[in-house]
Amino acid sequence: MGAARRRALVTGGARGIGRAIVAALSDRGVDVVFTSRQPLKEQPEMAAEPYDLLDGDAEELIDRCVRRLGGLDTVILNAGEWAGGRIEKLPPQDWWRVVETNLRGNHLLARAALPALRASGAGSLLLVSSVIGQAGFPGDTAYASAKSAMTGFARALAKENGRESGVRVNVLAPGFVDTDMTTGLGERARQRIVDRTVLGRFGTAEEIAKAAVFLAEDATFCTGAVLTVDGGWTL
Ligand SMILES: NC(=O)c1ccc[n+]([C@@H]2O[C@H](COP(=O)([O-])OP(=O)(O)OC[C@H]3O[C@@H](n4cnc5c(N)ncnc54)[C@H](OP(=O)(O)O)[C@@H]3O)[C@@H](O)[C@H]2O)c1
């Protein structure tokens, strides 16, 4: 009998980086369920669960995934919202919504997923943060606050869980990647980013997915780690 198949949940798996992570996990034989806010008309066969970080019932989502897959070994909290504007321009309700979506939303999901990850015996939780949480960026005080808090959260959670249950908690910090999130960047802003990036280009969702799968699945002695995948933008 071969080794049991791993079972994973990826949030925001219908597009962008999340979609590439779902594909990379599936390619290596992991059973994957992902969340999406929109029904997937073109791919009704995909294992999608509806979920909104702002008002979703995290316990109920995790229950549905556990029932569907028979348990959970890996949870990749990829879904995230970006909204920008300099501090005096971004209305406080929008500022706090960005923090709510990215930080509160992921806190609730991590909290709900932990019992299943502990039961796995080889549980892994990966939070998708951003280099903006490390270096900051003009117009991004909300996004940077949420994304940097995710690192502190992950490290504390790694310490709470590693010794007793072996659950690993890690953070991926992508740099600038071509997805819907970056299509709104103006030409000048885009060029400035490319000029600052050692590899001289934006990354692809597939390149980020490779690093996500490495950290979530292969890096069995990594916990509390932050892996920066940014083509050298933060150097
Ligand atoms: N692209 C970059 O340059 C970059 C750089 C660093 C970090 N990141 C991070 O990487 C992750 C994926 O981003 P992406 O580049 O793939 O962006 P994207 O193509 O815009 O996708 C965003 C994803 O987040 C989901 N999402 C957004 N708000 C949500 C909410 N309120 N509830 C549930 N799901 C929600 C979306 O789900 P729906 O499909 O249902 O809308 C979508 O799957 C995010 O956490 C982002 O912050 C991106």
The ligand as a Tripos MOL2 file, in Angstrom:
@<TRIPOS>MOLECULE
LIG
   48    52     1     0     0
SMALL
NO_CHARGES

@<TRIPOS>ATOM
      1 N1          0.2270   39.7220   -6.9950 N.am      1 LIG1
      2 C1          1.1870   40.1880   -6.2150 C.2       1 LIG1
      3 O1          2.0490   40.9590   -6.6820 O.2       1 LIG1
      4 C2          1.2870   39.7570   -4.7740 C.ar      1 LIG1
      5 C3          2.4510   40.0790   -4.0820 C.ar      1 LIG1
      6 C4          2.5730   39.7040   -2.7570 C.ar      1 LIG1
      7 C5          1.5630   39.0170   -2.1330 C.ar      1 LIG1
      8 N2          0.4250   38.7160   -2.8180 N.ar      1 LIG1
      9 C6         -0.6110   37.9940   -2.0910 C.3       1 LIG1
     10 O2         -0.8920   36.7800   -2.7540 O.3       1 LIG1
     11 C7         -2.2290   36.3880   -2.4830 C.3       1 LIG1
     12 C8         -2.9390   36.0770   -3.7980 C.3       1 LIG1
     13 O3         -3.0010   37.2650   -4.5580 O.3       1 LIG1
     14 P1         -3.0380   37.2910   -6.1640 P.3       1 LIG1
     15 O4         -1.8820   38.0700   -6.6160 O.co2     1 LIG1
     16 O5         -3.2740   35.9340   -6.6850 O.co2     1 LIG1
     17 O6         -4.2960   38.2480   -6.3680 O.3       1 LIG1
     18 P2         -5.6690   38.0890   -7.1360 P.3       1 LIG1
     19 O7         -5.4660   37.4400   -8.4590 O.co2     1 LIG1
     20 O8         -6.2620   39.4380   -7.0550 O.co2     1 LIG1
     21 O9         -6.4730   37.0850   -6.2140 O.3       1 LIG1
     22 C9         -6.8980   37.4480   -4.9410 C.3       1 LIG1
     23 C10        -7.4800   36.2150   -4.3300 C.3       1 LIG1
     24 O10        -7.9290   36.5140   -3.0170 O.3       1 LIG1
     25 C11        -9.3070   36.1960   -2.9270 C.3       1 LIG1
     26 N3         -9.9960   37.1670   -2.0810 N.ar      1 LIG1
     27 C12        -9.8840   38.5210   -2.0870 C.ar      1 LIG1
     28 N4        -10.7010   39.0620   -1.1780 N.ar      1 LIG1
     29 C13       -11.3620   38.0300   -0.5950 C.ar      1 LIG1
     30 C14       -12.3530   37.9290    0.4050 C.ar      1 LIG1
     31 N5        -12.8630   39.0150    1.0150 N.pl3     1 LIG1
     32 N6        -12.7960   36.7020    0.7560 N.ar      1 LIG1
     33 C15       -12.3140   35.5960    0.1480 C.ar      1 LIG1
     34 N7        -11.3830   35.6060   -0.8130 N.ar      1 LIG1
     35 C16       -10.9260   36.8080   -1.1760 C.ar      1 LIG1
     36 C17        -9.8470   36.2180   -4.3350 C.3       1 LIG1
     37 O11       -10.9530   35.3610   -4.3950 O.3       1 LIG1
     38 P3        -12.1130   35.4680   -5.5200 P.3       1 LIG1
     39 O12       -11.5620   34.7690   -6.7450 O.co2     1 LIG1
     40 O13       -13.2340   34.7530   -4.8950 O.co2     1 LIG1
     41 O14       -12.3410   36.9200   -5.7600 O.co2     1 LIG1
     42 C18        -8.6600   35.7040   -5.1300 C.3       1 LIG1
     43 O15        -8.6110   34.3070   -5.1440 O.3       1 LIG1
     44 C19        -2.8700   37.5330   -1.6970 C.3       1 LIG1
     45 O16        -2.8460   37.2390   -0.3220 O.3       1 LIG1
     46 C20        -1.9390   38.7120   -1.9960 C.3       1 LIG1
     47 O17        -1.9850   39.6740   -0.9870 O.3       1 LIG1
     48 C21         0.2550   39.0660   -4.1300 C.ar      1 LIG1
@<TRIPOS>BOND
     1     1     2 1
     2     2     3 2
     3     2     4 1
     4     4     5 ar
     5     4    48 ar
     6     5     6 ar
     7     6     7 ar
     8     7     8 ar
     9     8     9 1
    10     8    48 ar
    11     9    10 1
    12     9    46 1
    13    10    11 1
    14    11    12 1
    15    11    44 1
    16    12    13 1
    17    13    14 1
    18    14    15 2
    19    14    16 1
    20    14    17 1
    21    17    18 1
    22    18    19 2
    23    18    20 1
    24    18    21 1
    25    21    22 1
    26    22    23 1
    27    23    24 1
    28    23    42 1
    29    24    25 1
    30    25    26 1
    31    25    36 1
    32    26    27 ar
    33    26    35 ar
    34    27    28 ar
    35    28    29 ar
    36    29    30 ar
    37    29    35 ar
    38    30    31 1
    39    30    32 ar
    40    32    33 ar
    41    33    34 ar
    42    34    35 ar
    43    36    37 1
    44    36    42 1
    45    37    38 1
    46    38    39 2
    47    38    40 1
    48    38    41 1
    49    42    43 1
    50    44    45 1
    51    44    46 1
    52    46    47 1
@<TRIPOS>SUBSTRUCTURE
     1 LIG1         1 GROUP 0 **** ****
